[in-house]
Amino acid sequence: MLSPLLIALPLPHAHLEGTLLPRGFFLGLGLIYLAALAVDRLAAAWRLPGAAAVLLLGMAIPTAWLTQAQPLGPLQVETLHRVSLALLIFYAGLKTDLRRIRGMTAAGLRLGFGGVLITVAITALALLLLAPLLAGGLPPVAAVLAVCCLGATDSGSIEDLLGALGHSIRGRLSHLLQFEVAVSTVVTLLVFGLVAGLLQAQPHGDHQALHGLLASRLPEHLGALGLHLLAGLLAGLVVGAVAPRLIDALVRSQPMLLLVSVALAFVAFGFGQLLGGGGLLAVFVAGVLLSNGRYRIGRFEQQALGRVMHPLNTAAEITVLLLLGLLVQPAALLMVLPLGLALAIVVPLARFLAVSLLLPSGRFPWRDRLVVAGCGLRAAVPLALAVSMTEELPHLRGVAPELAEPLGAQLLALLFVVVLADLVLQPLLMRQLLPFKPETSPP
């Protein structure tokens, strides 16, 4: 069922002798990532976010490669997407420079919390109203969980967009958007987890009405969410507190800084899970503390940590984008295309409404609010959560187990269309707000 990521050459023996790797494993993997970098560069030339091009590449790979395929299994997909998501969250923490967002903290928190809730609520309502466009209908619980994936904005796509436009926005808006990315990512993860827990089917075939189910289970899951937050916060604080001392003691060069940073990210994630499941929150908190820590070695500061982690963050983004492109089934894509395009119009409108309500007009002129609204691009984190959503569907109340797999394929395709259209349509708005400024060559 899953589309291929790793390509095997059509030789008599499918695997290398003495290994589990298919023949052509490294050849296929290398060619795919080189192709992803090539289409990213091409997208920049067309003044589009590279994420859109990489998504299309992922969808095209099964038909473009005329070789025998070695499919990915669920375990490999789960591992790739969890590792990639952890690295993305860690990098979001590293990009949160508390010194640069002074005076913007309240606005960033409003956007990060309120913006996610407003956007998700409006999009969920629109999806429920438009669900008849989908053949066979759509269970409300599945629609709500799918929309919860769309809360987080994406720093990489925003940077790609501004770079492609040859424009840089003012410093305070740039720091505000980076801070919003970090907060919205954490809030989206928590909202997704809470909603998935609330909508899980009751044991023993309990058919309690949905509103009664939510009322009875809300205190229980809010308590579980509180423990999750506490575990993640504690693990992140512990790792973040000892990390600067470890970096001072162990790091002797920039390459070693990369290795230590990745190790600390994995330690934070594992420690958070050990304490109660707050691994992703722990990774974020540890990243924030690392980016704002004090180091005896002057060159190992926030900018150095961000620089050394940037390549891995890019690799994680590309992996997540390729995974969803590969997992999307063309038949499901055609089925959800009208609904996806309709939602792709609703999401930026909801974003615009949220920004208009949450940013005070006194501090943010109309044009600034339009720019912030136009920079609400979604990409890697929503798509990583889309994979998690398919794993939750069989456990949701009102979703028959035999329908979970085809429903998951439809919702994956739906989120694919929404994100891809979002990445293409919002730049059209930004081109009007930020006219292209070509780079001037030196005389």
N, C-alpha and C positions, 0 to 999 in steps of 0.2 A: 504494500500500500504506500509506504513512504518513498518519496522520490530520492534519487541517488545524489550523494555528495562526493563520494570517492569512486573513481572510475577504474575498472579493472580491464586490462587488455585481454582480447579474446584468444587466450592461449589454452592449451589442453588442461593445465592445472590452474585452478582459480586462485590458489594461495601460494605464497612463497614457501619453499620447503622449510619446515621447522618453525613457521610463524603462523599467526592468525591473520596477517595482513594480506589483502588481495593484491594480486599483481597489478602494477601501475598505481599503487596507493599514493606514493610520493609524487609521481608524475602528475596524476590527476589533481591532487591537492595543490601543488605548486601552480599549475596552469590556471586553476580556478581563482586563486588569490591574485595572480598576475592579471587575469581578466577583470577582476573586481577593481583593481587599481586603475586599469586602463579606462573602464567605463566611468569611474569616478572623475578622472581627468577630462574625459569627453563631456561629462555633465557640467563641469566647471566652465568649459568653453561655451556651452549653451546657456550658461548662467542659471543652472538648476542645482539643487542640493544633490550631492553624490549618492545619498541614500536611495533616492528614487531609481537611479540607474542600477545600483547593486540589487535592489529588489527585483527589477525586471530581469537582470542577469540570472538570478537564482531561479526564477520561473522558467527561463529559456534553456537552462542546462540540460534537462532530460531529453529535449528534442534536438538540441544542438550537437550533442556528443553521439556520434554514430559508432559507439563501442559498447561492449557488454558492461552492464552496470552492476555494482556491488551495493545493495541498499543499506541504508542506515537502520539500525534497530532502535527501539524505544530507549534502551539504556544509553546508547551513544547520543541520541538527541537530548535526553535529559541531562547528561553530563555536560555536553557542549553548552547548552543554554543556561545551566546554573552557574558554571564557571564564568561564562561571558557576562551574565547579569551581575555577579559579584564584582567583577573588575569594573564594570560600568558604574556601579554604585560607589565603589572605592574612589574612582576618578572624580565623580561628582563631589565627594567629600573633600578631595584634594583641591578642587577648584573653588571651594568656599573659603575665601580669604576674609575673615571677620574684620580685619583692619580696613578693608576697602569698601565695606558695605555700611559703615557707620553713617547714620542718618537715613539709610535706605532699608533698615531691618524690618520696620513695621510694614512698609509697602511690600517688601518681598514675602513676608509671612502671610499677608492678606492675599497676595496673588497665589502663593504656594498652597495655602489651605482653601481659601474661598474660591479661587479660580478653578481648582480641581473639582470641588463640590458643585459649583454652578455649571461648569461644562459637562460633567458627567450626568447631572440631573436633567439638563435640557436635552442632551443627546439620548439619554435613556427614554425620556418621554417621546421624543421623535421616533425612536426605533419601535417603541410599542405601538405608536399610531400607524407607522408605515409597515409593520410586520405582515399585513395581508399581501404586500407585494411579493413576499417570498412564498414560493410554492410549498404547500403543506403547513404553512404557518410557522410560528416561532414561540416556544414556551417562554412566558414572561421571565421566569427565573434565569433562563439561559441568556435572554436579551440583556437583562440587568448586569449579569456577570461579565458579558462580553464588553459592554460599554465601560465598565470599571477599568478595563485595560487602557483606556484612551486618556487618562488623566495627566500623565507625565509629559512634559516638554523635553526637547532634546538639544543639548548644547552643540553637539557636533554638526547637526543639520543647520542650526542657526549660524554657526561660524562659516560653514560652507556657503550658505546663502549670501551672507554679507561679503564674503570673499569673492564670490562669483559676480556680485553687483559692483565690485570695486569700491565699496563704501564701508566706512566704519562709523558706528553710532557713537554718540557722546559717552564719555566715561561713566557717568552715573547710571545711564540706561543699560550699558553693557554689564556693569556689576549687578544691577537689579535683575537682569535676565539670567545671569549665571546663578545668582542666589535662588531665583525662582525655580530653575531647573533642579537644583538640589532638593529644595523643600517639596516641590511637586512630586519628585520621584519617590521620596520617603512616604508622603501622604498617599500616593497612588498604591504603593505596595501594601500599606496598612489597610486602606479601604478595600482593596481587592481581597485580602485575607479575611477581613471581617465579614464582608458580604458573602464570600464563599462558605464560611462557617455557618452564617445565619441561614443560608438557603439549602444546606445539606438535608437530605431526606432523614426523617425520624426513623429510628429502629422499630421493628415489630409492626410495620405497615400502618403507622399512625397517620390518619388522613385529616388532621387538624387543618383548618383554613389557614391560608398564608398569613393573614394579619394576626391571627391568634398565635401562629407559630413564631412570628417575629417577636411579638410581645412577650412570649414565655421564654424564648431563648436569648433575647437581647442582653439581660443582665449577665447570663452565663458567659456569653461570648465577649462582652465588654470586659469582664473580669479576666478572661483568657488573653484578650488584647493587652490589658494592663500588664499582665505577667510577661507577655511577649516583649512589650516596650521596655520593661524593667530589665529583662535578661539582655536584650540587645544594647541598652544604654550602659549597663554595668560592664558587659564584655568589651564594648567599644572604649569606655573610659579606662579600663585596666590596660588594654593593649595600647591605647593612645598615650597613656601616661608613661609607660616604660619604653615606648618606641623611640623617642628622641635619644634616650640613654643608649639603647641598643645600636642606633645608627652611629652615634658618636664613637662607640666602642668597636664596632665591627666594620664600618665602611672606610675604605681607603681610596676609593676611586668612584667615578660616576657609574661604570658598569656594575660595581658591587652595590651601589645604591638602588639600582633597579631590582636586583635579586632580593635584597633585604626588604624592599617595599612590597614586592609580590608575596614574599613569605609572611610578612605582617598582615597583609590582607587576608590570606588564607587562615592564619591563626585567629584573627578576629572573627571570621566567618564560622570557623569550627567551634570556637569558644562560645559564641552566641548560641549556636545550635545546642551545644552541650548544656548550657544553662536553661534553655527553654524554648529554643526555636527562633531567637531573634538574630539570626546570622547576618542578614542583609542590613539591618539597622546597625549592628555592631560594626560592620565594614564601613558604613557611612560615618558613624561617629569617630572611629579610629582615623579615617581619612581627614576629617575636619581637624582633629587634634594634631595630626602630623603636619598639616599645612600651616597651622598656626603655632607650632612648637618653637622652642628656642634651642639652638644647636651650638655647641662649642666650635664646630667647624663651620666657618661663615658661609662657605659656598653651598652647604646642604640646607637650603631653606625652601620655602614653598614653591618658588619658581623652579628650582632644581627637581623637586619631587614631581611636579606636574610635567616637566619636560621629559624625564625618564619614563614616566608612565604613559605618556601620550601615545607612543606606538602600540602598546598593548591595548589601550582603550580603543584605538582605531581598529585593531585586529578583532577585538570583541564586538564592536559595532558591525563590522563586515560579516562576522560569523553569524550574528543574530539575524541580520538582513537576509543573508543567503539561506539560512535555515528556513525562514518563513516562506521565501520565494520557492524553495525546493519542496516544501510540504504542501503548498497550495495545489489543489487539483483543478485542472482547466475546466472540467465539467461544472464543478461547484462555482468557479469564478464566473462563468457565463450566467449561472442561475441567480447570483446575488448582485450582478453588476448594476442594475437600476437602483436597487436599495442602497448599495454602497455609494454610488454617486450622489444620491439624495442626502445621505448622512454626511458626505464630504462637504456639502454646502452648509449643513447645520453646525458642524464642529467649529469652523472659523467664526460663524455668526455668534455662537455661544461664547466663544473666546472674546469676541469684541464686546459683547454685553458684560461679561465678567470684568474685563479691564475697565470699561466705562464706569461700572459701579464701585470698583475697589480702589481705583487710583484717584486721589483728590484732584479736582481741576485746578486748584490754586497752585499746587506744586508741579503738576504735569499738564502742560498745555495740550490742546487737542491733537496736534501733530505727534507729540511724544506718545500719547496713548494709542494713536493709530499704529505707530511703529512697534510698540510693545505688543499690541494685538496681532500684528502681522508676523511677529517673531514667535508665535506659539506653535512651532512645528513639532510634530510627533514622529518618532522613528523607533530607535532600538529598544528602549524599555517597554513601551506598549506592545511591541512585537514579541519580546521575550515573555511577557505576561500572557500573550495570546496562546503560546504553547502550553503554559500552565493551565489556562482555561480549559483546553481540551482534556486535560487530565482530571479536572474537577467535574466535568459534565456528567459522567456516570453516577456521581454521588449526589446530584442535585435533586431536590424534591420536584416531582412533576416531569422528570425526564426519564423515559423508559430506557432501560439498559441497552436494548437492541437498537434504539434510535440515537444513542450517544455518539457513535462513530460517524454516521452521516451528518448529524447535526454539527459535530465538531468540525468536519470538513467545510461545511457551509459557513460557519462563523469565522473560521480561519480565513477563508476567502473574502468574507465581508470586511474583516479588519484590514486585510491586505489592500483591498480597493480603497477603503477610507484613508489609510495612511499614505498610499501612493498618490491618490488624488490631492490630499492635503499638501504633500510635498511639491506637487506641480502647480496647484491653484494659488497657494499663498504667495509664492514668488511673483505671480502676476500683480498682486496687490502691492507687494514691496517695490516693484519696479516703478510704480506710480509715486510711491512715497519717497523712495531713495533713487533718483535717476542714476543711471550707470555712469561711473567715472573711470574711464580707461586709464591704466597706468601710463604715466609719461616717461618716455625713455630719456636718459641723461644725454645732454648735448655732446 
